[in-house]
Amino acid sequence: MPIHYLRRLTARNRTAWLAGAFGFRHAGFVASVPFATILVVFAVASVLDDLRGRSMRA
């Protein structure tokens, strides 16, 4: 993988971390809990979809 892709990826991650820290500082825990819940729902839905796909192939 070319180095400029890795640099770009690292810069994006740092930007996301800073945005998250800034948002948490100003909005606090109360705002982060609903977003975390939404992410957990998406993750569970993805896992269930993968498991259904695996059982259909077997």
C-alpha positions, 0 to 999 in steps of 0.5 A: 500500500502506498505511503500517501494512502496511509498518511491520508488514513492517519490524518482522517483518524486524527481528525475524527478523534479530535472531532469526537473529543471536541463534541464530547467536551461541549455536548458531554456524556448525555449526547454521546450515549444515544450515538453509541446506542445507534452504533451498537444497533448497527453493529448487531444488525450487521452481525445478525445479517452475517449469521443469517447469510452463513446459515443459508450457505450451509 
